[in-house]
């Protein structure tokens, strides 16, 4: 049965036999548009005047967000020619207009593809081509890279002004639009968003999530770990283009009628300033940021803060202890995945073991298995396998789907062990993923960029352990002309890389070598470089 006029996303889903086993969630009704529960219900229940989106400059009420999302939906249908099921890319930092666009797209029957502001034109083009994106909303502050993208799939790029001062095309189109809109009648298993895993050079993996997935995760992690109320004020550093940021800064606060404080450039000092000035109660950020914030916290009043959440990479015990000693607050660690939409193993203040990631939360089950899929014994490292109310649905990647989903379980690529009390402890990444300051960076991604440089013959990239960032991207490079292996060349390559790819991926450490270690079949032996 067709969901949309444009069925690309549904036709690209893996068949049911390749999908994981799902546990039942609260939201299984046939007809469901997640916007109605997250946003419209607050208006119907008379809470339209409650604060919803806050920044240093202004506050939007739920009514403000509702009306702007409706106007955007009208623009999409009336002026931009959106058909239901079209994929719409948002290029923006975390700001209220980005959230209004997110809801407006779903109201109109589109599928959201939110991206991180640091992506460059090459990476944006890859996303547009893979997801066959027809429409783009781009903040004028980020238009330079977007303007370099050329794709036959693109029908319209509509610029907007995310800085809350000034106007551009979208604002002019919205002015005369009705502030009401009849939401598209999506089904609970209509695709609502596509999240790209970190591999955005080469062929990235697209993960699809349904309308019911978006609501079901709101009953999982926040209920288990945060116990939010309408009085809470959320903030954090992850981009809304990351599903970690989407949940923590948009879905969870709105589901509970709370408000969220959005920061476009959330440095540790700016985060602390927001907590102090706006009485933030719940903060989401990565271990790297918690480490830096700990050194600065004595200069700020953070007495309003009641819950601290860390994800994106494993939380070192020392970071947890230093923060606890400085503030008396316990950081809630969690592991999630773009494939699973959000966190599935975590803890709350009652069941926390410092240094452990925690237990499988409400709605999920997890276990540790060996290479053959057999359960391993207590305290033995193995592959982490998870199943629950969400699961991996890669679009158009049957071979990757078969790797990630085995015997109904999602295999995350992480090595964990489980203790006698059922707690999960992180051991290592099972592949060549480099997790640096909360960003997932695939080694092969960095290599594929480096190999486009005219001076580079060969290269191999590995992660180096680092106290500050968790890991550093380290490139071992063979130059075509060995005599050019100088510090100046290292600096040149680093600066060049930041120009052609997202800067957070650049190799912070470069070694020039004469040859890469390889097997007889020509495979690079990365373990020797590590």
N, C-alpha and C positions, 0 to 999 in steps of 0.2 A: 504494500500500500504506500502510495507516494506521500511524502511529508511536505515537499516544497515544489515550486515551479522549476528550480534549478537543483537537481538531485546529485550534483557532483560528490558532495560529502557522504551522502548515504550510499551511493553506488561504490564509493572507495573504501567503505568500512570492511574490516575482516569478517568473514562468515562466522556465524554463531559458534561453530565447532572449533574455531581458532581463538575465540575470546575466552577470558578466564571465567571461572565459576563466580557468580555474584551472590553476596548475601543480601537479603531483602532490606530495603531502607524504608523510611517513613513515606517517601513520595514516589508512589508507583501508579497514581491515577493515569488513565490513558491520555487525557488532555491536560497539558500543563505548560504555561509560560512562566519561567522562574521569576520574571520581573514582577508579576502580580503579588507574589509573596514577599519579595525583597523590598519593593518600593511602593506599589500601588496600595497594598493593604494598609500601610500607615496613614494614607490619605483617607481611605474608607473608614478607618477606626478613629478618625478625628485627631490624629497626631501630626497633621501637616505642618504645624508651626514649630515642632521640635527641631533642634539643631541637627544637621545631618553631616555636611561637609564643611570643615573648618580649614582656614589657612591663616598665615600671619596678617593677611590683609582683610579678609572678610569671612562671613559664615553664611552658608546656604542652608535653608530649612529643607525638610523633606518635600514641602510644597514646591520650593524653588527647583529642586532636582527633578521632581515629577513633571513640572511644566516644561522645563528645558528638554528633558528626554522626549516628551511628546512632540515638541516643536521639531526636534531633530528627526524623529520618526516621520513626521509630515514632510520635511525637506527631502528625506531619502526617497519617499514614495512619489511625491509630486514633482520634484525638481531634478533628482539625480537618477531616476529610472531604476531604482532597486527592485529586483525580483526576489521573492522569498527563496532562501537558500543561497543567495549570493554571499561570497566571503568579503568582509569589509575589514581592511587593515587600519589600525589606529597607531599613529606615530606621535608619541607625546611623552613628556615627563608626568609624574604624578600630580595631577591638578583636578579641580572640580569638573572642568569641561571634558576631561578624559572619561570621568565616571559617567557624565551625562551622555556622552557618545556611546559608551558601552551599553547603557540601558536603552538608548534610542535605537541602536542597531537591532537588539533583540526584540524590542516592541514591533519593529517593522518587519520582522521575520528574517533578518539577516543572520549571518554567523560571524562572531567576533574573532579577529586575529589581532590581539594586542601585542605590540613589540616593545623592546627596550630602546630607550633613546640613544644609546651608544652605537647602535648598529649602523654600518656604512652601506653605501649604495649597492655594492656587490652582494652583501648579505640580504638586503631588502629585496633585491631583484630575485634572488634564489627563493625567498619565501613567497613572493608574488607568483612566480612561475609554478612552484610546487602546489600551492593551494588554489591556483587559477583565480587569483583575487581580481575582482572587477572594480572595486571602489576603495579609495584611500582617504582617510581624514588625517591631515598633517598639520601639526602646530607650526605656525610661521617661524618660530624660533629654531625649528629643526628642518627647515625646508631645503637647505642647500644639498644635502645628500639625497633627499627624495627627488629633487629636480634632475638628478643625474640618472634616474632609473627610467629605462625604456622597456616596455613590455606590451605585446599584443593583447594580453588579457585585460589590461587596465582600460576602463572606460572613463572614469572620472577621478581626479584628485581634487579634493575640496580642502582648502586651507582654513584654519581657525586660529583664534588667538587665545592661547592657554594662560597668558600672563595676567588676565583679569583687567587689563587696561588696553583699550584699543579694539578695533574690529577688523574683520577680514571677510572673505566670501561667505563662510558659514553663518556668521552673526547677521550679515545683511539678508541672507535667505530666511533666517529664523524670525526676523522682526515681525512680519505680518502673518506668521503661521498660528493656527489654533493651538491652544495650550491643552487640548484634549486629543486623544487618539485611541482608536479601538485596536487593542493589541492583536498581533497575528496569533491565530489559534494553533500554536505548536503542540506537539505531543510530548509526553514525558521522555520519550527516547528520540526526540528530534535533536540533532547536533546543535549546540548553542555556541561552543567555542572550539577553536583549534589552537593548541599550544605547541610551539616548536621546541623540541629538545635542543640542547646546546649546539649540535652539529649543523651550523648554517652555512658552511661552505661544502662543496660536494653536494650530496643529496641528504638534506636533514630529515629527521623523522617528525611526522605530524601526528600529534595525539588528539583524538577527538573526545569531547565530553558532552553529555546530554544535559538537557534542562533539569532532569531529576538529579543528576550527579551534583550539580551546583547547589541544590537545596539540601541534598542528603549530607554533604560534608559539613554543612552548618549545624547539623545535629550531632556531629562526631567530635572533632577536636575541640571546638570552643566549649561545648557542654561538658566534655570530659576534663579539660585542663583549665579553663578560664572562668566558667560560670558567669558569663557577662550579664549585665543589666542595662536598661535604657540610660542609666546615668554614666556608663563608662565612656571614656574618650580614648580611642585607639590611635596609635601612630606607629611609624617605623620607616625603615630605609629601603626594603626591597621594592623594585619597580613593579607596577601593576601588571606589566607584561610578563612577569614571573607568576606562576600560579601561587607561590608562597605569598607574594605581595597582594595578589588579587583576593585571596581568602582573608588574610590578616587585615587589609586596609579597606576592603570594599564589602565582600560578602558577609563576613562575620558581624561587623558592627551594624550593618543595615538589617540583617536578619533579626537582631535583638533590639532594634529600635534605638541603638546607641549612636554616637557620632564618631567621625574619624578626622584626624588632623593630617592633611596632606602636605608634604614638603617636596619641592622639585629637586633640590640638591641637599640631601640629608647628611651633612657631615656630623661627626660626633658632637661637636659644639652646638650645632643647630638643633640636633635632637634634644640635647640637654636643655637648651634654651626653651624649646617648645614644651618640654615636660614641666619646667619651672613656671613659665608664664601662662600656660593654658591648662594646667592641672591634669595632664595626661595620666591615665590609670593603667593602660596596657600598651606595651611596646614590643614590636617585632623587629629583630635585626639579626645579623650574622655574628658568629663568634669573634671574628676580627674586630668588629665594631664594639662588642661588649668589652673586649680587652682594652681598647683605647678609652672608651667611656669611663671605665673603672679608674683610670689615672686622672680623670678630670672631675669626677663626680663630687668631690668635696667642695668645689666652687659653686655648686648649684643646689637649689632646694628641690629635691625630687620626692618629697613626702607624700605626694598624691599617688605615686606609682604603686600598683599592687600586683601586677603580673608582668613578668619579663619572659619573652619567648625567643629561642634561638633555633635557627635551622639553616639549611644551605650547605653546611658541612658539619662534621662532628664537633661537639663542644668539648674542648680539653678540660680535664678536671681542674687544672690550675686556674683557668679563667672563671669557672664556677666558684671556686673557693675564694678567689680574690674579690669577686663581686659581692659574695655573701658576707665576707669580712668587712667590706667597705660600707654595705647598705643594709644588711640583714635580710635581703631579698634573695629568693632561690630562683635561678634561671631555669625555665622549663625547656629542656632540650627536646627536639623532635626530628624524626626523619620522614620526609615525604618524597614525592617524585612527580615530575610533570605527567608521567603516565598514569599516576594514581590520583592526580589533581591536587592533593594536599597531604598533610601529615597523617600517618597511620600507626606509628609507634611513638609514644611520648609518656609523660608522667604528669601528675598533679602534686600539689604540696603534701598530700597525705601519703602518697606511695612512691616518693622519690628516693633513688639511690644515686648520690653524686658520682659522676663519671659514667653512669649507665644512660643509654638513650631512653629506657623505660620499658613499658609493656605495650602490647597491642591494644589500641584504644577501642572504645565502643564502636561497633560496626566493622571491625577487622579481626582477622586471625593471622598469625605469623608463625613460622617455624624455620629451623635451620636444616638444610639438606646437603648431601654430598654431590659429587659430579654426576652420579647416576640417579639422583632424585630421591635417595633413601634418607630417612631422618638420621641425624647424627646424635651422638650422646651428649649429655650435659657438659657444658664448658669446653666443647670441641668446636673450633672454627669451621664454618661452612657457608654455603650460599644462603642468603636471606630470601625466603619465599613468603609471599603475602597474598591474601585474598580478602575481599570485603565488599562494601557497598559501591565502590568504584573499581575500575580496572583498566588495563591497557587496551586501547583500540587504535592501533596505528593505521593511518590511511595509506593505501596503495603500497604497503611494504610487507607482503606475506612472509618473506624469509625472516625479517626482523621481528614480526609478530610471533613466529614460531620459536624464536630465541627467547623472547621476553616472557611468553606464556607457555608453561609446560605443565601438563596434567591438571589444568585448571587453576594453577597458581601463577602469580606474577613474580618473575625472578629479577630482582632489582639490579643485580650486578655488584652488590655490596657483600663483603665478607663480615659476618657477625658471629658471636657465640651467645648461647643462652644459659644463664646460671640456674641453680637448683630452685630459685624462687620464681623463675619464668622471665626474669629481666634480660633484655637484649643489650649486648655490649658491642660497640663497633670495633672491628679489627683492621679492615683495609678496604679500598676499592678493588673490585675484582677485575678491572680493565685498566686502560690507560687514560682514564679520566683524571684531569688535574683540577682539584677544587681549591681555588685561591680567593680568599676574602669573600667566600660565599658564592662566587661564580663558578659554574661548571664549564670547564674548558677541555674539549677533546683534543688530545695530542695531535691526532691526524688533521684536525681543523687548522692548527697553527702551522703544521708542516706544509699543508697544501697552499697556504698563503706564501710562506717563505720560498717555496719552490718556484714562484712566479718572478722572483727577483733575478735580474740578469746576471748577477755575479755568483749565484749559489748553484752548485752542482747537485749536492745531495744534503739532506738533513734528517735528523731524528730528534723528537721532542719528548722530554720526560718531566715529571714533577719532582722538584727537590723539596724535602721537608723544610719548613721555615716557621720559627716561633711567632713571627708577626702575622703572616698571612695564611698559615696552615700549609700551603705549598707555593712554590715559585715555578713559573714556566721556564724551563731550561732547554735551550736549543743547542744541539751539537751539529755544527755546520762544516761541510766540505766545500771550499770555494773552488771555482774554476781555475783561478790564478792564486796559488798558495802564497805568493809574495804579498798579496793584499790583506793578509790576516793580521790586521792591526786593531788597536783600540778605537781608532777613528772609524774603521769599517763597522765595528760592533755598534757604535753610536749611530752611524748612518742607517744600519739595518733596523735598529729599534725605532728611530724616528720615521723611517719609511713605512714600517709595519703599522704604526699608529695612524698613518694617513690612509692606508688601504683597507684596514680591518678595524673592528672594535678595539679601542685602546686597551681594555682590560685583558685582552688575550696576548698582548705582546710579550716576547721572551725577555724577562728581566735579567736572565743569565745567559750568556752566549759563550760557548767554547768552540774555537776553530780546531778541527782535527783533520788529519790527512786521509783517513778512510773510516767508514762506519763498520763496526763489527757485524758480520752477517753469517747466517747458516750456509750450508752448501747449496741450498735451493734459493739463496739470495734474500732470505727474510732478515730484516734488521733485528739484532738481538738487543732489545731495549733494556733487558735486565742487566746487561753489562754496563750500559751507560748510567743506570741508576746507582 
